[in-house]
Amino acid sequence: MKKFVFVYYGKVRPDDISKEEMKNTMDKWMAWFGTFKEKMVDGGNPFAAGAKSVTAKDIETIPADRWPAKGYTIINAKDMDEATKIAQGCPALEDDSEGAVRVYEALPM
C-alpha cells in the first residue's frame, strides 16, 4: 500500500454556514469517511483561515481569494487510481461550488 494525502480546497468556511448546515455537512463527511475507514491513516483536520506563505524573501498571509487549503486527510491505497476514486466521493465536491480535492502520493523515505 502507498500513502496518499488529500488536501481540500474551496470557498465555503464553517463561519459561512448555519449550525444546522454544519451538522448536515459533518454527517456527510462522517458517512464518506466510513466508506474507506480501513484505509484511513489520519482523518485530518480542517485548517484555520489566515495561513501563511513562507518564501526566502517574505512571509505573507494567504488571502481567502487565493483559494487556500481547507484541510487534509491521509489514506492508504494501492495506487493513484484508487486514491482518486475515493476522493471523488468527498462531500466538499458537492457542498462547495468551487470545492476540489488535490491528491498527492507521499513517497517513502
Secondary structure as UniProt FT lines:
FT   STRAND          2..9
FT   HELIX           14..16
FT   HELIX           19..34
FT   TURN            35..36
FT   HELIX           37..39
FT   STRAND          40..42
FT   STRAND          52..54
FT   STRAND          59..61
FT   HELIX           64..66
FT   STRAND          69..77
FT   HELIX           80..87
FT   TURN            88..89
FT   HELIX           92..95
FT   TURN            97..98
FT   STRAND          100..106
//
